[in-house]
Amino acid sequence: MKRRGILLPTVVALVAAAALIGIGPAVPSTDGCPTVDAAGTVSAATLESPVPARACALAGKVVGFGPLAVRVPEKDGEAVTAAGSARTGHPTTLTVERRHGTVRARIWRPGGAPAPRPPVSRMGRAVTETASVRCGDAAGAWLGMRWQSPYRWTMRVAGLPAYLGAFEPVRDAVRAAATSVDQGRNSCGLTADLALSQRYSGETTRDAGINADGTCGDRDDRNVVAFGRLDGGLLALTCLWWSRGRTVESDVRISDVPGLFTLDPVAGCSGSWDLQGTLTHEFGHVFGLGHVSYAEHGELTMSDGLAACSTGFRALGLGDYQTLRGQYGTT
């Protein structure tokens, strides 16, 4: 089972995780190695400078920051990234990389102080105004890895929340989200011709390799999207396993909290998130997009603060699109 994934900041924002639950800072031991806390976790803050992997016996250790955690890779050159979206606050993005005999954690933190309240719906804003903002904002951030082959994924039927109804409409919303990123569908009239590829390979009985506590586990060479318990105020969490810039696996876990998502936001909606828009954000992470700051780039799909009750994140904004195009090119 898997457990509790670089982000070159230019900016990006929704995939990651939410309301920071603090993991108490580990105090470095006298030999310069980070200390494991009572929960068996190494604080990522103690690994922001490289630490010897073998001398500190870090292989397989859990490294955490807020609601996110990943296991230190077993081999040199490998890395794991955790990124997601949250109901409140502004999520971080965590990458732990093993390179040149050392382990290093890279933490993307949202710029500025957290918002005093959750992002609110922009359904009341004129469509033309929202599109103008989304298509005039070229901000984007890259996590540091990309797929060099088609991303083939499956979806788990078990665990689907009853309030969402039948599996097929939910599956179709998730597939539409993947296609938006795959093709580069956008709100700006730009040609949807990105040279990246994904394919839905059907249903599965496997679960995503992500624990309820927000830990990315060990890879199993399967890409799975699944609903399940997800702590820390997260809407969804994406884990990526990669090596020397090449993504080898990515799983997505979607929170099963009752009433959290809707397939069709309507007037009067309150406290529910558009499933398709949220998954468009998560598939942005799958293909390497990081977060941009909600405070400055809140209309972009990769903002770290998705608004509830809005369908505006089903397509890419200018910065989302241009960042993917810069990494993958066009067909």
C-alpha positions in Angstrom: 0.0 0.0 0.0 1.2 3.5 -0.8 1.8 6.2 1.7 1.8 9.6 2.6 6.2 14.6 -5.2 9.6 20.7 -8.1 7.9 23.6 -8.5 9.7 26.4 -10.3 7.6 29.2 -9.0 6.2 31.5 -11.5 2.9 30.8 -9.8 0.1 28.3 -9.6 -2.6 27.4 -7.2 -5.3 24.7 -6.5 -3.7 20.9 -6.1 -2.2 20.5 -3.2 -3.9 20.3 0.1 -5.5 22.6 2.5 -5.6 24.2 5.9 -2.2 23.6 7.2 -2.3 21.2 10.1 1.1 21.7 11.6 3.6 18.9 12.0 5.8 20.0 14.8 9.3 21.0 13.7 11.8 18.2 14.1 14.9 19.2 16.0 18.1 18.1 14.2 20.1 15.5 16.1 23.7 16.1 17.1 25.0 14.2 14.0 23.2 16.6 11.7 20.4 14.2 10.8 16.8 15.2 11.1 14.8 13.8 14.0 11.8 11.6 13.5 8.8 12.9 15.6 6.5 10.8 17.7 4.3 10.1 14.7 7.2 8.7 12.8 7.5 11.7 10.5 10.4 13.8 9.5 9.5 17.5 9.1 10.1 18.7 5.5 11.3 22.0 6.9 14.4 20.2 8.2 15.2 18.9 4.7 15.1 22.1 2.7 18.9 21.9 2.5 20.3 18.5 1.3 20.9 15.9 3.9 22.9 12.6 3.4 20.5 9.8 2.5 22.4 6.8 3.7 24.2 8.3 6.7 20.8 9.5 8.0 19.0 6.3 7.0 16.3 8.3 5.3 15.2 5.8 2.6 11.5 5.0 3.1 11.0 7.6 5.9 7.8 9.7 5.8 8.4 13.4 5.2 5.5 15.7 6.1 4.5 19.3 5.8 1.0 20.4 6.9 -1.6 17.9 5.5 0.9 16.4 3.0 3.5 13.7 3.3 5.5 11.5 1.0 8.0 8.6 1.5 11.7 9.2 0.7 12.5 7.3 -2.5 14.7 4.2 -2.3 16.9 5.1 -5.3 19.0 8.0 -6.3 17.4 10.2 -9.0 13.8 9.5 -7.9 11.3 12.0 -6.5 7.8 12.2 -5.2 5.5 15.2 -5.3 2.2 15.8 -3.5 -0.2 18.6 -4.7 -3.8 19.2 -4.3 -6.8 21.5 -3.7 -8.5 22.5 -0.5 -11.8 23.6 0.9 -10.3 26.4 3.0 -7.0 28.2 3.2 -4.3 27.8 0.6 -2.4 24.5 0.1 1.2 23.9 -0.1 3.0 21.6 -2.6 5.6 19.2 -1.4 8.4 17.4 -3.3 11.0 15.1 -1.8 13.9 14.3 -4.1 16.8 11.9 -3.7 19.7 13.1 -5.7 23.5 12.7 -5.6 23.3 10.8 -2.4 21.2 13.3 -0.6 17.6 13.9 0.2 16.0 17.4 -0.2 12.5 18.7 0.4 11.0 21.5 -1.8 8.0 23.2 -0.3 5.9 25.7 -2.3 4.1 28.0 0.0 1.3 30.4 -1.0 2.4 34.0 -1.3 1.3 36.3 1.4 -0.9 35.6 4.4 -3.8 33.1 4.1 -7.1 34.5 3.2 -9.3 35.2 6.3 -12.1 33.1 4.8 -12.6 30.5 2.1 -12.7 31.6 -1.5 -16.2 32.6 -2.5 -18.1 31.7 -5.6 -17.7 33.9 -8.6 -20.9 32.8 -10.2 -22.3 36.4 -9.9 -19.5 37.9 -11.9 -20.1 38.7 -15.5 -18.8 36.0 -17.8 -17.0 38.5 -20.0 -15.2 40.0 -17.0 -14.1 36.6 -15.7 -12.9 35.5 -19.1 -11.0 38.8 -19.6 -9.1 38.2 -16.3 -8.4 34.5 -17.0 -7.1 35.3 -20.5 -5.0 38.3 -19.5 -3.1 36.4 -16.8 0.0 34.6 -18.1 1.1 33.3 -14.7 2.1 29.6 -14.4 4.3 27.3 -12.3 6.0 24.0 -13.2 6.5 21.2 -10.8 9.6 19.9 -12.7 8.4 16.7 -14.3 6.6 15.6 -17.5 5.1 12.5 -19.1 7.1 11.2 -22.0 4.4 8.6 -22.9 0.6 8.7 -22.8 -0.9 8.9 -19.4 -3.2 5.8 -19.1 -5.5 5.8 -16.1 -8.3 3.9 -14.6 -11.1 4.9 -12.1 -12.3 2.9 -9.1 -16.0 2.3 -8.8 -16.0 1.3 -5.1 -16.1 4.2 -2.8 -18.1 6.5 -5.0 -20.2 8.7 -2.7 -23.9 7.8 -2.9 -25.0 11.5 -3.0 -23.3 11.9 -6.5 -25.6 9.2 -8.0 -24.7 6.8 -10.7 -21.1 6.0 -11.6 -21.4 6.9 -15.3 -22.1 10.7 -15.0 -19.3 11.0 -12.4 -16.9 9.1 -14.6 -17.8 11.3 -17.6 -17.1 14.5 -15.6 -13.7 13.2 -14.6 -12.9 12.1 -18.2 -14.0 15.6 -19.4 -11.6 17.2 -16.9 -8.7 15.0 -18.2 -9.6 15.8 -21.8 -9.6 19.6 -21.0 -5.9 19.4 -19.9 -4.9 16.8 -22.6 -6.3 18.9 -25.5 -5.6 22.3 -23.9 -9.2 23.4 -23.9 -9.2 27.0 -22.7 -11.4 30.1 -22.2 -9.3 32.3 -24.4 -9.9 31.1 -28.0 -6.4 29.5 -28.3 -6.1 26.5 -30.4 -6.5 23.3 -28.3 -3.5 21.5 -29.8 -1.2 20.6 -26.9 1.2 17.7 -27.6 0.4 15.7 -24.5 -1.8 12.6 -24.3 -4.0 10.7 -21.8 -6.3 7.7 -22.2 -9.0 6.4 -19.9 -8.5 2.6 -19.6 -11.7 1.7 -17.8 -12.8 0.7 -14.3 -10.6 -0.9 -11.7 -10.9 -2.4 -8.3 -7.5 -0.9 -7.2 -7.4 2.1 -4.9 -5.3 5.2 -5.5 -1.9 4.9 -3.8 -2.7 7.8 -1.4 -3.7 7.4 2.2 -6.5 9.2 4.0 -4.0 11.2 6.0 -2.6 12.7 2.8 0.4 10.5 2.4 1.7 9.5 -1.0 2.6 5.8 -0.8 4.8 3.5 -2.8 4.3 3.3 -6.5 2.7 0.2 -8.1 2.9 1.2 -11.8 -0.8 1.9 -12.0 -2.5 5.3 -12.5 -5.7 5.4 -10.5 -8.4 8.0 -9.8 -10.5 7.1 -6.8 -12.8 8.6 -4.1 -12.0 8.0 -0.5 -11.5 9.6 2.9 -9.1 12.5 2.8 -8.2 14.5 5.9 -6.8 18.0 6.3 -9.6 19.8 4.6 -8.5 18.6 1.1 -10.9 18.5 -1.9 -8.5 16.2 -3.8 -4.9 15.2 -3.7 -2.5 14.2 -6.6 0.7 12.2 -6.0 3.4 12.0 -8.7 6.3 9.6 -8.8 9.1 10.7 -11.1 12.7 10.1 -12.0 15.1 12.6 -13.5 12.3 14.8 -14.9 10.2 11.9 -16.2 6.9 11.1 -14.6 6.4 7.4 -14.1 3.1 7.3 -12.2 0.4 9.6 -10.9 -2.7 8.8 -8.7 -5.5 11.1 -7.7 -7.7 10.7 -4.5 -10.9 12.7 -4.3 -12.6 13.4 -0.9 -15.7 11.5 -0.2 -17.2 14.0 2.2 -21.0 14.1 1.7 -22.2 17.0 -0.4 -18.7 18.3 -1.1 -19.0 18.1 -4.9 -21.7 18.8 -7.5 -21.9 17.8 -11.1 -23.9 20.9 -12.0 -23.6 24.0 -9.9 -26.7 26.1 -10.1 -27.9 29.4 -8.6 -28.2 29.1 -4.9 -25.3 26.6 -4.7 -23.4 26.9 -1.4 -20.4 25.1 -0.1 -20.1 22.6 -3.0 -17.4 22.4 -5.6 -17.8 21.7 -9.2 -16.3 18.2 -9.6 -15.2 18.7 -13.2 -13.4 21.9 -12.5 -11.7 20.5 -9.4 -10.5 17.5 -11.4 -9.3 19.8 -14.2 -7.1 21.3 -11.6 -5.9 17.9 -10.4 -5.1 16.7 -13.9 -3.1 19.9 -14.3 -1.0 18.6 -11.5 -0.8 15.2 -13.2 0.8 16.8 -16.2 3.2 18.9 -14.2 1.4 22.2 -13.4 2.0 23.7 -10.0 0.0 26.3 -8.0 -0.2 30.0 -8.5 -1.3 32.4 -5.8 -5.0 32.9 -5.3 -4.4 36.4 -4.1 -2.9 37.4 -7.4 -4.2 34.8 -9.9 -7.5 33.6 -8.5 -9.2 33.2 -11.8 -6.7 30.7 -13.2 -7.5 27.0 -13.0 -4.2 26.3 -11.2 -4.9 28.9 -8.4 -4.3 27.6 -4.9 -7.9 28.6 -3.9 -10.7 27.3 -6.2 -14.0 29.0 -5.6 -17.0 26.9 -4.7 -20.1 26.7 -7.0 -18.2 27.8 -10.1 -17.8 26.1 -13.4 -15.1 28.6 -14.4 -12.3 26.1 -13.8 -13.4 23.4 -16.3 -11.2 25.0 -19.0 -7.6 26.4 -18.8 -6.8 30.0 -18.4 -4.0 31.7 -20.3 -1.2 31.0 -17.8 -2.3 27.4 -17.4 -2.3 26.8 -21.2 0.9 28.6 -21.9 2.8 26.8 -19.2 1.7 23.4 -20.6 2.5 24.5 -24.1 6.0 25.6 -23.1 6.7 22.2 -21.7 4.9 19.9 -24.1 4.7 21.9 -27.3 1.9 21.6 -29.8 0.8 19.0 -32.3 
